Amino acid sequence: MENETKMDQETLDQIKQELMDRKNKIIEDLNDISREDSHEADNRSAKFPEYGDKPDENAQEISEYSTTVETERILEKTLSDINKALKRIEDGEYGVCKYCGQEIYPKRLLARPTASSCIECKTKLQSS
């Protein structure tokens, strides 16, 4: 039972490596669908596709752009969550629930490495 409630260094290293791998992949994906834009708060803007001037091509451009904008938003949120988890690791605060201060079970962190709350607190939040 002790093994289920305490995080060992090997597990922490595994989670950190997984977070770093996911971070690199997300940055790569963001670079594929967006470009630098100093006018945006996050300095990135979704690329607008160019298929032509016909109405059906314009409709396809708008549809694809809308999907790309939403994908970019989701990737940026995920990247933010990963960066926050990496910061908690760096600060020695990883694996502690931000609501109750208790340790988060390693099994939860292995399943959801960006988790910042224990299952009990998350359940309470979702039910209220």
VOVO-639362 format. One record per atom (N, C-alpha, C, O): x, y, z; residue number from 1; atom name. Coordinates in Angstrom, 2 decimals, always signed. Layout:
! residues N
[pt [X, Y, Z], NUM, "CA"],
...
! end
This chain:
! residues 128
[pt [+0.83, -1.19, +0.00], 1, "N"],
[pt [+0.00, +0.00, +0.00], 1, "CA"],
[pt [+0.87, +1.26, +0.00], 1, "C"],
[pt [+0.52, +2.25, -0.64], 1, "O"],
[pt [+1.99, +1.23, +0.70], 2, "N"],
[pt [+2.91, +2.36, +0.75], 2, "CA"],
[pt [+3.36, +2.76, -0.65], 2, "C"],
[pt [+3.48, +3.95, -0.95], 2, "O"],
[pt [+3.60, +1.78, -1.50], 3, "N"],
[pt [+4.06, +2.02, -2.86], 3, "CA"],
[pt [+3.03, +2.78, -3.69], 3, "C"],
[pt [+3.40, +3.50, -4.62], 3, "O"],
[pt [+1.74, +2.62, -3.37], 4, "N"],
[pt [+0.68, +3.28, -4.13], 4, "CA"],
[pt [+0.53, +4.74, -3.74], 4, "C"],
[pt [+0.03, +5.54, -4.54], 4, "O"],
[pt [+0.94, +5.11, -2.54], 5, "N"],
[pt [+0.69, +6.46, -2.06], 5, "CA"],
[pt [+1.92, +7.36, -2.12], 5, "C"],
[pt [+1.77, +8.58, -2.03], 5, "O"],
[pt [+3.10, +6.82, -2.27], 6, "N"],
[pt [+4.33, +7.63, -2.30], 6, "CA"],
[pt [+4.96, +7.57, -3.69], 6, "C"],
[pt [+5.04, +6.52, -4.32], 6, "O"],
[pt [+5.40, +8.72, -4.13], 7, "N"],
[pt [+6.06, +8.82, -5.44], 7, "CA"],
[pt [+7.56, +8.60, -5.23], 7, "C"],
[pt [+8.19, +9.26, -4.40], 7, "O"],
[pt [+8.12, +7.66, -5.98], 8, "N"],
[pt [+9.56, +7.47, -5.92], 8, "CA"],
[pt [+10.24, +8.26, -7.04], 8, "C"],
[pt [+9.57, +8.71, -7.97], 8, "O"],
[pt [+11.54, +8.42, -6.96], 9, "N"],
[pt [+12.27, +9.24, -7.92], 9, "CA"],
[pt [+12.18, +8.66, -9.34], 9, "C"],
[pt [+12.13, +9.41, -10.31], 9, "O"],
[pt [+12.16, +7.36, -9.44], 10, "N"],
[pt [+12.07, +6.72, -10.77], 10, "CA"],
[pt [+10.74, +7.08, -11.45], 10, "C"],
[pt [+10.71, +7.38, -12.64], 10, "O"],
[pt [+9.65, +7.05, -10.69], 11, "N"],
[pt [+8.34, +7.41, -11.23], 11, "CA"],
[pt [+8.31, +8.88, -11.61], 11, "C"],
[pt [+7.79, +9.24, -12.67], 11, "O"],
[pt [+8.86, +9.73, -10.76], 12, "N"],
[pt [+8.92, +11.16, -11.04], 12, "CA"],
[pt [+9.73, +11.43, -12.31], 12, "C"],
[pt [+9.33, +12.25, -13.14], 12, "O"],
[pt [+10.85, +10.76, -12.46], 13, "N"],
[pt [+11.67, +10.92, -13.67], 13, "CA"],
[pt [+10.92, +10.46, -14.92], 13, "C"],
[pt [+11.01, +11.09, -15.97], 13, "O"],
[pt [+10.19, +9.37, -14.79], 14, "N"],
[pt [+9.39, +8.85, -15.90], 14, "CA"],
[pt [+8.33, +9.87, -16.31], 14, "C"],
[pt [+8.14, +10.13, -17.50], 14, "O"],
[pt [+7.64, +10.44, -15.34], 15, "N"],
[pt [+6.60, +11.43, -15.62], 15, "CA"],
[pt [+7.21, +12.67, -16.25], 15, "C"],
[pt [+6.67, +13.21, -17.21], 15, "O"],
[pt [+8.33, +13.13, -15.72], 16, "N"],
[pt [+8.99, +14.32, -16.26], 16, "CA"],
[pt [+9.40, +14.10, -17.71], 16, "C"],
[pt [+9.21, +14.98, -18.55], 16, "O"],
[pt [+9.94, +12.92, -18.01], 17, "N"],
[pt [+10.34, +12.62, -19.39], 17, "CA"],
[pt [+9.13, +12.58, -20.31], 17, "C"],
[pt [+9.18, +13.08, -21.44], 17, "O"],
[pt [+8.03, +12.00, -19.84], 18, "N"],
[pt [+6.80, +11.96, -20.63], 18, "CA"],
[pt [+6.28, +13.38, -20.90], 18, "C"],
[pt [+5.87, +13.69, -22.01], 18, "O"],
[pt [+6.31, +14.23, -19.88], 19, "N"],
[pt [+5.88, +15.61, -20.04], 19, "CA"],
[pt [+6.76, +16.35, -21.05], 19, "C"],
[pt [+6.25, +17.09, -21.89], 19, "O"],
[pt [+8.06, +16.15, -20.97], 20, "N"],
[pt [+8.99, +16.80, -21.91], 20, "CA"],
[pt [+8.74, +16.31, -23.34], 20, "C"],
[pt [+8.74, +17.11, -24.28], 20, "O"],
[pt [+8.52, +15.01, -23.50], 21, "N"],
[pt [+8.24, +14.45, -24.83], 21, "CA"],
[pt [+6.94, +15.04, -25.39], 21, "C"],
[pt [+6.89, +15.42, -26.56], 21, "O"],
[pt [+5.90, +15.10, -24.56], 22, "N"],
[pt [+4.62, +15.68, -25.00], 22, "CA"],
[pt [+4.78, +17.16, -25.33], 22, "C"],
[pt [+4.20, +17.64, -26.31], 22, "O"],
[pt [+5.55, +17.87, -24.54], 23, "N"],
[pt [+5.78, +19.30, -24.78], 23, "CA"],
[pt [+6.44, +19.51, -26.14], 23, "C"],
[pt [+6.02, +20.36, -26.92], 23, "O"],
[pt [+7.47, +18.74, -26.42], 24, "N"],
[pt [+8.18, +18.86, -27.70], 24, "CA"],
[pt [+7.26, +18.54, -28.87], 24, "C"],
[pt [+7.32, +19.21, -29.91], 24, "O"],
[pt [+6.41, +17.53, -28.72], 25, "N"],
[pt [+5.49, +17.15, -29.79], 25, "CA"],
[pt [+4.45, +18.26, -30.01], 25, "C"],
[pt [+4.11, +18.57, -31.15], 25, "O"],
[pt [+3.95, +18.84, -28.94], 26, "N"],
[pt [+2.95, +19.91, -29.07], 26, "CA"],
[pt [+3.56, +21.13, -29.73], 26, "C"],
[pt [+2.92, +21.76, -30.58], 26, "O"],
[pt [+4.78, +21.47, -29.36], 27, "N"],
[pt [+5.45, +22.61, -30.00], 27, "CA"],
[pt [+5.62, +22.35, -31.49], 27, "C"],
[pt [+5.41, +23.24, -32.31], 27, "O"],
[pt [+5.99, +21.14, -31.83], 28, "N"],
[pt [+6.13, +20.75, -33.25], 28, "CA"],
[pt [+4.78, +20.88, -33.97], 28, "C"],
[pt [+4.71, +21.41, -35.07], 28, "O"],
[pt [+3.72, +20.39, -33.34], 29, "N"],
[pt [+2.38, +20.48, -33.93], 29, "CA"],
[pt [+1.94, +21.93, -34.08], 29, "C"],
[pt [+1.35, +22.29, -35.10], 29, "O"],
[pt [+2.20, +22.75, -33.07], 30, "N"],
[pt [+1.85, +24.17, -33.15], 30, "CA"],
[pt [+2.60, +24.86, -34.29], 30, "C"],
[pt [+2.03, +25.70, -35.00], 30, "O"],
[pt [+3.85, +24.51, -34.47], 31, "N"],
[pt [+4.63, +25.09, -35.56], 31, "CA"],
[pt [+4.07, +24.70, -36.93], 31, "C"],
[pt [+4.19, +25.45, -37.90], 31, "O"],
[pt [+3.46, +23.52, -37.00], 32, "N"],
[pt [+2.86, +23.06, -38.26], 32, "CA"],
[pt [+1.59, +23.82, -38.61], 32, "C"],
[pt [+1.31, +24.04, -39.79], 32, "O"],
[pt [+0.82, +24.22, -37.60], 33, "N"],
[pt [-0.50, +24.82, -37.88], 33, "CA"],
[pt [-0.56, +26.32, -37.64], 33, "C"],
[pt [-1.58, +26.95, -37.95], 33, "O"],
[pt [+0.51, +26.91, -37.10], 34, "N"],
[pt [+0.46, +28.34, -36.80], 34, "CA"],
[pt [+1.78, +29.01, -37.19], 34, "C"],
[pt [+2.76, +28.36, -37.54], 34, "O"],
[pt [+1.75, +30.32, -37.10], 35, "N"],
[pt [+2.95, +31.10, -37.42], 35, "CA"],
[pt [+3.14, +32.15, -36.34], 35, "C"],
[pt [+2.21, +32.44, -35.59], 35, "O"],
[pt [+4.33, +32.71, -36.27], 36, "N"],
[pt [+4.59, +33.77, -35.29], 36, "CA"],
[pt [+3.78, +35.00, -35.65], 36, "C"],
[pt [+3.68, +35.37, -36.82], 36, "O"],
[pt [+3.20, +35.64, -34.63], 37, "N"],
[pt [+2.40, +36.84, -34.84], 37, "CA"],
[pt [+2.49, +37.69, -33.57], 37, "C"],
[pt [+1.89, +37.36, -32.55], 37, "O"],
[pt [+3.25, +38.78, -33.64], 38, "N"],
[pt [+3.47, +39.62, -32.46], 38, "CA"],
[pt [+2.21, +40.36, -32.02], 38, "C"],
[pt [+2.19, +40.94, -30.94], 38, "O"],
[pt [+1.17, +40.35, -32.84], 39, "N"],
[pt [-0.08, +41.03, -32.49], 39, "CA"],
[pt [-0.99, +40.16, -31.63], 39, "C"],
[pt [-2.00, +40.64, -31.12], 39, "O"],
[pt [-0.65, +38.90, -31.46], 40, "N"],
[pt [-1.44, +37.97, -30.65], 40, "CA"],
[pt [-0.84, +37.87, -29.26], 40, "C"],
[pt [+0.37, +38.01, -29.08], 40, "O"],
[pt [-1.68, +37.62, -28.27], 41, "N"],
[pt [-1.23, +37.52, -26.88], 41, "CA"],
[pt [-0.19, +36.42, -26.69], 41, "C"],
[pt [+0.75, +36.58, -25.90], 41, "O"],
[pt [-0.34, +35.32, -27.41], 42, "N"],
[pt [+0.59, +34.20, -27.27], 42, "CA"],
[pt [+1.67, +34.22, -28.36], 42, "C"],
[pt [+2.45, +33.27, -28.48], 42, "O"],
[pt [+1.71, +35.29, -29.14], 43, "N"],
[pt [+2.69, +35.47, -30.22], 43, "CA"],
[pt [+2.56, +34.44, -31.33], 43, "C"],
[pt [+3.52, +34.22, -32.08], 43, "O"],
[pt [+1.39, +33.81, -31.45], 44, "N"],
[pt [+1.16, +32.82, -32.50], 44, "CA"],
[pt [-0.22, +33.06, -33.10], 44, "C"],
[pt [-1.12, +33.55, -32.43], 44, "O"],
[pt [-0.35, +32.71, -34.37], 45, "N"],
[pt [-1.63, +32.84, -35.06], 45, "CA"],
[pt [-1.79, +31.65, -36.01], 45, "C"],
[pt [-0.84, +31.25, -36.68], 45, "O"],
[pt [-2.99, +31.11, -36.06], 46, "N"],
[pt [-3.26, +29.98, -36.95], 46, "CA"],
[pt [-3.03, +30.38, -38.40], 46, "C"],
[pt [-3.37, +31.49, -38.82], 46, "O"],
[pt [-2.44, +29.47, -39.16], 47, "N"],
[pt [-2.22, +29.73, -40.58], 47, "CA"],
[pt [-3.55, +29.65, -41.32], 47, "C"],
[pt [-4.37, +28.77, -41.05], 47, "O"],
[pt [-3.76, +30.56, -42.25], 48, "N"],
[pt [-4.98, +30.54, -43.05], 48, "CA"],
[pt [-4.66, +29.84, -44.37], 48, "C"],
[pt [-3.76, +30.27, -45.08], 48, "O"],
[pt [-5.40, +28.78, -44.70], 49, "N"],
[pt [-5.13, +28.05, -45.94], 49, "CA"],
[pt [-5.56, +28.85, -47.18], 49, "C"],
[pt [-6.49, +29.65, -47.11], 49, "O"],
[pt [-4.88, +28.64, -48.27], 50, "N"],
[pt [-5.21, +29.30, -49.54], 50, "CA"],
[pt [-5.45, +28.23, -50.60], 50, "C"],
[pt [-4.51, +27.57, -51.05], 50, "O"],
[pt [-6.72, +28.05, -51.00], 51, "N"],
[pt [-7.06, +27.06, -52.02], 51, "CA"],
[pt [-7.48, +27.69, -53.34], 51, "C"],
[pt [-7.45, +27.02, -54.37], 51, "O"],
[pt [-7.86, +28.94, -53.32], 52, "N"],
[pt [-8.31, +29.60, -54.53], 52, "CA"],
[pt [-9.41, +30.60, -54.24], 52, "C"],
[pt [-9.69, +30.90, -53.08], 52, "O"],
[pt [-10.05, +31.11, -55.31], 53, "N"],
[pt [-11.06, +32.15, -55.16], 53, "CA"],
[pt [-12.49, +31.68, -55.41], 53, "C"],
[pt [-13.43, +32.46, -55.28], 53, "O"],
[pt [-12.67, +30.43, -55.76], 54, "N"],
[pt [-14.02, +29.91, -56.01], 54, "CA"],
[pt [-14.76, +29.78, -54.68], 54, "C"],
[pt [-14.14, +29.54, -53.64], 54, "O"],
[pt [-16.09, +29.93, -54.71], 55, "N"],
[pt [-16.88, +29.85, -53.46], 55, "CA"],
[pt [-16.64, +28.56, -52.67], 55, "C"],
[pt [-16.53, +28.61, -51.44], 55, "O"],
[pt [-16.56, +27.42, -53.35], 56, "N"],
[pt [-16.35, +26.17, -52.61], 56, "CA"],
[pt [-14.94, +26.13, -51.99], 56, "C"],
[pt [-14.75, +25.55, -50.92], 56, "O"],
[pt [-13.97, +26.73, -52.67], 57, "N"],
[pt [-12.62, +26.79, -52.12], 57, "CA"],
[pt [-12.57, +27.73, -50.92], 57, "C"],
[pt [-11.89, +27.46, -49.93], 57, "O"],
[pt [-13.30, +28.85, -51.01], 58, "N"],
[pt [-13.37, +29.78, -49.88], 58, "CA"],
[pt [-14.03, +29.12, -48.67], 58, "C"],
[pt [-13.58, +29.30, -47.54], 58, "O"],
[pt [-15.08, +28.38, -48.91], 59, "N"],
[pt [-15.78, +27.68, -47.83], 59, "CA"],
[pt [-14.85, +26.66, -47.17], 59, "C"],
[pt [-14.82, +26.53, -45.95], 59, "O"],
[pt [-14.10, +25.95, -48.00], 60, "N"],
[pt [-13.15, +24.96, -47.47], 60, "CA"],
[pt [-12.06, +25.66, -46.64], 60, "C"],
[pt [-11.66, +25.14, -45.59], 60, "O"],
[pt [-11.59, +26.82, -47.10], 61, "N"],
[pt [-10.57, +27.58, -46.36], 61, "CA"],
[pt [-11.09, +27.98, -44.98], 61, "C"],
[pt [-10.40, +27.83, -43.97], 61, "O"],
[pt [-12.31, +28.49, -44.95], 62, "N"],
[pt [-12.89, +28.94, -43.68], 62, "CA"],
[pt [-13.12, +27.76, -42.74], 62, "C"],
[pt [-12.84, +27.86, -41.54], 62, "O"],
[pt [-13.61, +26.67, -43.26], 63, "N"],
[pt [-13.84, +25.49, -42.45], 63, "CA"],
[pt [-12.53, +24.97, -41.86], 63, "C"],
[pt [-12.45, +24.68, -40.67], 63, "O"],
[pt [-11.51, +24.85, -42.69], 64, "N"],
[pt [-10.22, +24.36, -42.22], 64, "CA"],
[pt [-9.59, +25.33, -41.22], 64, "C"],
[pt [-9.00, +24.90, -40.23], 64, "O"],
[pt [-9.72, +26.63, -41.48], 65, "N"],
[pt [-9.16, +27.63, -40.57], 65, "CA"],
[pt [-9.84, +27.55, -39.21], 65, "C"],
[pt [-9.17, +27.62, -38.18], 65, "O"],
[pt [-11.16, +27.40, -39.19], 66, "N"],
[pt [-11.90, +27.28, -37.93], 66, "CA"],
[pt [-11.42, +26.08, -37.12], 66, "C"],
[pt [-11.23, +26.17, -35.91], 66, "O"],
[pt [-11.22, +24.97, -37.81], 67, "N"],
[pt [-10.72, +23.76, -37.15], 67, "CA"],
[pt [-9.31, +24.00, -36.62], 67, "C"],
[pt [-8.98, +23.59, -35.51], 67, "O"],
[pt [-8.48, +24.66, -37.41], 68, "N"],
[pt [-7.10, +24.93, -37.01], 68, "CA"],
[pt [-7.05, +25.85, -35.79], 68, "C"],
[pt [-6.24, +25.63, -34.89], 68, "O"],
[pt [-7.90, +26.86, -35.75], 69, "N"],
[pt [-7.93, +27.78, -34.61], 69, "CA"],
[pt [-8.30, +27.02, -33.33], 69, "C"],
[pt [-7.68, +27.22, -32.29], 69, "O"],
[pt [-9.29, +26.15, -33.40], 70, "N"],
[pt [-9.70, +25.38, -32.23], 70, "CA"],
[pt [-8.59, +24.40, -31.83], 70, "C"],
[pt [-8.32, +24.24, -30.64], 70, "O"],
[pt [-7.96, +23.76, -32.79], 71, "N"],
[pt [-6.85, +22.85, -32.50], 71, "CA"],
[pt [-5.71, +23.60, -31.82], 71, "C"],
[pt [-5.12, +23.11, -30.86], 71, "O"],
[pt [-5.41, +24.80, -32.34], 72, "N"],
[pt [-4.35, +25.62, -31.75], 72, "CA"],
[pt [-4.70, +25.96, -30.30], 72, "C"],
[pt [-3.83, +25.90, -29.43], 72, "O"],
[pt [-5.95, +26.32, -30.03], 73, "N"],
[pt [-6.37, +26.66, -28.67], 73, "CA"],
[pt [-6.18, +25.47, -27.72], 73, "C"],
[pt [-5.69, +25.64, -26.61], 73, "O"],
[pt [-6.57, +24.29, -28.16], 74, "N"],
[pt [-6.45, +23.09, -27.33], 74, "CA"],
[pt [-4.98, +22.77, -27.08], 74, "C"],
[pt [-4.59, +22.45, -25.95], 74, "O"],
[pt [-4.15, +22.85, -28.13], 75, "N"],
[pt [-2.71, +22.58, -27.97], 75, "CA"],
[pt [-2.06, +23.57, -27.02], 75, "C"],
[pt [-1.23, +23.19, -26.19], 75, "O"],
[pt [-2.43, +24.85, -27.14], 76, "N"],
[pt [-1.85, +25.86, -26.25], 76, "CA"],
[pt [-2.26, +25.63, -24.80], 76, "C"],
[pt [-1.44, +25.82, -23.90], 76, "O"],
[pt [-3.51, +25.23, -24.56], 77, "N"],
[pt [-3.97, +24.93, -23.21], 77, "CA"],
[pt [-3.21, +23.73, -22.65], 77, "C"],
[pt [-2.78, +23.75, -21.49], 77, "O"],
[pt [-3.04, +22.71, -23.46], 78, "N"],
[pt [-2.30, +21.52, -23.03], 78, "CA"],
[pt [-0.85, +21.87, -22.74], 78, "C"],
[pt [-0.28, +21.41, -21.75], 78, "O"],
[pt [-0.25, +22.69, -23.59], 79, "N"],
[pt [+1.14, +23.11, -23.38], 79, "CA"],
[pt [+1.26, +23.90, -22.07], 79, "C"],
[pt [+2.22, +23.72, -21.33], 79, "O"],
[pt [+0.29, +24.76, -21.80], 80, "N"],
[pt [+0.29, +25.52, -20.54], 80, "CA"],
[pt [+0.22, +24.57, -19.34], 80, "C"],
[pt [+0.94, +24.76, -18.36], 80, "O"],
[pt [-0.65, +23.56, -19.41], 81, "N"],
[pt [-0.78, +22.59, -18.32], 81, "CA"],
[pt [+0.53, +21.83, -18.12], 81, "C"],
[pt [+0.94, +21.58, -16.99], 81, "O"],
[pt [+1.18, +21.45, -19.21], 82, "N"],
[pt [+2.45, +20.73, -19.14], 82, "CA"],
[pt [+3.51, +21.63, -18.50], 82, "C"],
[pt [+4.26, +21.18, -17.62], 82, "O"],
[pt [+3.58, +22.87, -18.94], 83, "N"],
[pt [+4.57, +23.79, -18.37], 83, "CA"],
[pt [+4.34, +24.00, -16.87], 83, "C"],
[pt [+5.30, +24.11, -16.11], 83, "O"],
[pt [+3.09, +24.07, -16.46], 84, "N"],
[pt [+2.78, +24.22, -15.04], 84, "CA"],
[pt [+3.22, +22.98, -14.26], 84, "C"],
[pt [+3.76, +23.09, -13.16], 84, "O"],
[pt [+2.99, +21.80, -14.82], 85, "N"],
[pt [+3.41, +20.56, -14.15], 85, "CA"],
[pt [+4.93, +20.49, -14.06], 85, "C"],
[pt [+5.47, +20.11, -13.02], 85, "O"],
[pt [+5.63, +20.86, -15.13], 86, "N"],
[pt [+7.10, +20.87, -15.10], 86, "CA"],
[pt [+7.62, +21.87, -14.06], 86, "C"],
[pt [+8.63, +21.61, -13.40], 86, "O"],
[pt [+6.94, +22.99, -13.92], 87, "N"],
[pt [+7.34, +23.99, -12.93], 87, "CA"],
[pt [+7.14, +23.43, -11.52], 87, "C"],
[pt [+7.97, +23.65, -10.64], 87, "O"],
[pt [+6.03, +22.71, -11.30], 88, "N"],
[pt [+5.79, +22.10, -9.99], 88, "CA"],
[pt [+6.87, +21.07, -9.68], 88, "C"],
[pt [+7.30, +20.95, -8.54], 88, "O"],
[pt [+7.31, +20.32, -10.70], 89, "N"],
[pt [+8.40, +19.35, -10.49], 89, "CA"],
[pt [+9.66, +20.10, -10.10], 89, "C"],
[pt [+10.34, +19.74, -9.13], 89, "O"],
[pt [+9.98, +21.14, -10.85], 90, "N"],
[pt [+11.17, +21.94, -10.58], 90, "CA"],
[pt [+11.15, +22.55, -9.18], 90, "C"],
[pt [+12.18, +22.61, -8.51], 90, "O"],
[pt [+9.98, +22.99, -8.74], 91, "N"],
[pt [+9.84, +23.63, -7.43], 91, "CA"],
[pt [+9.67, +22.64, -6.28], 91, "C"],
[pt [+9.60, +23.04, -5.12], 91, "O"],
[pt [+9.61, +21.33, -6.60], 92, "N"],
[pt [+9.42, +20.32, -5.56], 92, "CA"],
[pt [+8.00, +20.25, -5.04], 92, "C"],
[pt [+7.76, +19.73, -3.95], 92, "O"],
[pt [+7.04, +20.77, -5.82], 93, "N"],
[pt [+5.64, +20.79, -5.39], 93, "CA"],
[pt [+4.77, +19.82, -6.18], 93, "C"],
[pt [+3.56, +19.77, -5.99], 93, "O"],
[pt [+5.38, +19.05, -7.06], 94, "N"],
[pt [+4.63, +18.13, -7.91], 94, "CA"],
[pt [+4.05, +17.00, -7.08], 94, "C"],
[pt [+4.70, +16.47, -6.17], 94, "O"],
[pt [+2.82, +16.62, -7.40], 95, "N"],
[pt [+2.18, +15.49, -6.73], 95, "CA"],
[pt [+1.46, +15.87, -5.45], 95, "C"],
[pt [+1.04, +15.00, -4.68], 95, "O"],
[pt [+1.30, +17.18, -5.22], 96, "N"],
[pt [+0.57, +17.66, -4.04], 96, "CA"],
[pt [-0.68, +18.38, -4.53], 96, "C"],
[pt [-0.60, +19.25, -5.39], 96, "O"],
[pt [-1.83, +18.01, -3.99], 97, "N"],
[pt [-3.10, +18.60, -4.39], 97, "CA"],
[pt [-3.13, +20.08, -4.03], 97, "C"],
[pt [-2.81, +20.47, -2.90], 97, "O"],
[pt [-3.50, +20.91, -5.00], 98, "N"],
[pt [-3.52, +22.35, -4.77], 98, "CA"],
[pt [-4.70, +22.79, -3.90], 98, "C"],
[pt [-4.74, +23.94, -3.46], 98, "O"],
[pt [-5.64, +21.90, -3.65], 99, "N"],
[pt [-6.80, +22.23, -2.83], 99, "CA"],
[pt [-6.66, +21.78, -1.38], 99, "C"],
[pt [-6.91, +22.55, -0.45], 99, "O"],
[pt [-6.26, +20.53, -1.18], 100, "N"],
[pt [-6.22, +20.00, +0.18], 100, "CA"],
[pt [-4.80, +19.80, +0.71], 100, "C"],
[pt [-4.61, +19.58, +1.91], 100, "O"],
[pt [-3.80, +19.87, -0.17], 101, "N"],
[pt [-2.42, +19.73, +0.26], 101, "CA"],
[pt [-1.95, +18.29, +0.47], 101, "C"],
[pt [-0.81, +18.07, +0.87], 101, "O"],
[pt [-2.82, +17.33, +0.21], 102, "N"],
[pt [-2.44, +15.92, +0.35], 102, "CA"],
[pt [-1.73, +15.45, -0.91], 102, "C"],
[pt [-1.84, +16.05, -1.97], 102, "O"],
[pt [-0.98, +14.35, -0.77], 103, "N"],
[pt [-0.29, +13.80, -1.93], 103, "CA"],
[pt [-1.29, +13.21, -2.91], 103, "C"],
[pt [-2.29, +12.60, -2.52], 103, "O"],
[pt [-1.01, +13.40, -4.19], 104, "N"],
[pt [-1.82, +12.79, -5.26], 104, "CA"],
[pt [-1.22, +11.43, -5.53], 104, "C"],
[pt [+0.00, +11.29, -5.64], 104, "O"],
[pt [-2.06, +10.41, -5.64], 105, "N"],
[pt [-1.57, +9.05, -5.88], 105, "CA"],
[pt [-0.76, +8.97, -7.17], 105, "C"],
[pt [-1.18, +9.51, -8.20], 105, "O"],
[pt [+0.39, +8.32, -7.12], 106, "N"],
[pt [+1.22, +8.18, -8.34], 106, "CA"],
[pt [+0.47, +7.58, -9.52], 106, "C"],
[pt [+0.72, +7.95, -10.67], 106, "O"],
[pt [-0.46, +6.65, -9.26], 107, "N"],
[pt [-1.24, +6.06, -10.36], 107, "CA"],
[pt [-2.01, +7.14, -11.12], 107, "C"],
[pt [-2.10, +7.10, -12.35], 107, "O"],
[pt [-2.56, +8.11, -10.39], 108, "N"],
[pt [-3.29, +9.22, -11.04], 108, "CA"],
[pt [-2.33, +10.05, -11.87], 108, "C"],
[pt [-2.66, +10.42, -12.99], 108, "O"],
[pt [-1.16, +10.33, -11.33], 109, "N"],
[pt [-0.19, +11.16, -12.04], 109, "CA"],
[pt [+0.38, +10.44, -13.26], 109, "C"],
[pt [+0.69, +11.07, -14.27], 109, "O"],
[pt [+0.51, +9.14, -13.17], 110, "N"],
[pt [+0.96, +8.37, -14.33], 110, "CA"],
[pt [-0.09, +8.41, -15.44], 110, "C"],
[pt [+0.24, +8.47, -16.62], 110, "O"],
[pt [-1.37, +8.36, -15.04], 111, "N"],
[pt [-2.46, +8.40, -16.01], 111, "CA"],
[pt [-2.69, +9.81, -16.54], 111, "C"],
[pt [-3.01, +10.00, -17.71], 111, "O"],
[pt [-2.51, +10.81, -15.68], 112, "N"],
[pt [-2.74, +12.22, -16.04], 112, "CA"],
[pt [-1.62, +13.06, -15.41], 112, "C"],
[pt [-1.81, +13.64, -14.34], 112, "O"],
[pt [-0.48, +13.12, -16.07], 113, "N"],
[pt [+0.70, +13.78, -15.49], 113, "CA"],
[pt [+0.52, +15.27, -15.19], 113, "C"],
[pt [+1.28, +15.83, -14.41], 113, "O"],
[pt [-0.47, +15.92, -15.80], 114, "N"],
[pt [-0.68, +17.34, -15.55], 114, "CA"],
[pt [-1.65, +17.60, -14.39], 114, "C"],
[pt [-1.93, +18.75, -14.07], 114, "O"],
[pt [-2.14, +16.54, -13.77], 115, "N"],
[pt [-3.11, +16.69, -12.67], 115, "CA"],
[pt [-2.51, +17.52, -11.54], 115, "C"],
[pt [-1.36, +17.32, -11.14], 115, "O"],
[pt [-3.31, +18.46, -11.03], 116, "N"],
[pt [-2.86, +19.29, -9.92], 116, "CA"],
[pt [-3.75, +19.11, -8.70], 116, "C"],
[pt [-3.60, +19.81, -7.69], 116, "O"],
[pt [-4.69, +18.18, -8.80], 117, "N"],
[pt [-5.57, +17.91, -7.66], 117, "CA"],
[pt [-5.77, +16.41, -7.50], 117, "C"],
[pt [-5.66, +15.63, -8.45], 117, "O"],
[pt [-6.06, +16.03, -6.26], 118, "N"],
[pt [-6.33, +14.62, -5.99], 118, "CA"],
[pt [-7.72, +14.26, -6.52], 118, "C"],
[pt [-8.51, +15.14, -6.85], 118, "O"],
[pt [-7.99, +12.99, -6.59], 119, "N"],
[pt [-9.27, +12.52, -7.13], 119, "CA"],
[pt [-10.44, +13.02, -6.27], 119, "C"],
[pt [-11.47, +13.42, -6.79], 119, "O"],
[pt [-10.25, +12.99, -4.94], 120, "N"],
[pt [-11.33, +13.41, -4.05], 120, "CA"],
[pt [-11.72, +14.87, -4.30], 120, "C"],
[pt [-12.90, +15.19, -4.41], 120, "O"],
[pt [-10.71, +15.76, -4.37], 121, "N"],
[pt [-11.00, +17.19, -4.59], 121, "CA"],
[pt [-11.57, +17.41, -6.00], 121, "C"],
[pt [-12.48, +18.23, -6.17], 121, "O"],
[pt [-11.06, +16.71, -6.99], 122, "N"],
[pt [-11.56, +16.87, -8.35], 122, "CA"],
[pt [-13.02, +16.43, -8.42], 122, "C"],
[pt [-13.83, +17.07, -9.09], 122, "O"],
[pt [-13.35, +15.34, -7.75], 123, "N"],
[pt [-14.72, +14.84, -7.72], 123, "CA"],
[pt [-15.64, +15.86, -7.06], 123, "C"],
[pt [-16.74, +16.11, -7.55], 123, "O"],
[pt [-15.20, +16.44, -5.96], 124, "N"],
[pt [-16.01, +17.45, -5.26], 124, "CA"],
[pt [-16.24, +18.66, -6.17], 124, "C"],
[pt [-17.36, +19.18, -6.23], 124, "O"],
[pt [-15.21, +19.10, -6.86], 125, "N"],
[pt [-15.33, +20.25, -7.75], 125, "CA"],
[pt [-16.29, +19.99, -8.89], 125, "C"],
[pt [-17.08, +20.87, -9.26], 125, "O"],
[pt [-16.24, +18.80, -9.45], 126, "N"],
[pt [-17.09, +18.47, -10.59], 126, "CA"],
[pt [-18.55, +18.29, -10.17], 126, "C"],
[pt [-19.46, +18.53, -10.97], 126, "O"],
[pt [-18.77, +17.89, -8.95], 127, "N"],
[pt [-20.15, +17.67, -8.51], 127, "CA"],
[pt [-20.82, +18.95, -8.01], 127, "C"],
[pt [-22.04, +18.98, -7.83], 127, "O"],
[pt [-20.04, +19.99, -7.78], 128, "N"],
[pt [-20.66, +21.24, -7.29], 128, "CA"],
[pt [-20.93, +22.24, -8.38], 128, "C"],
[pt [-21.45, +23.32, -8.11], 128, "O"],
! end
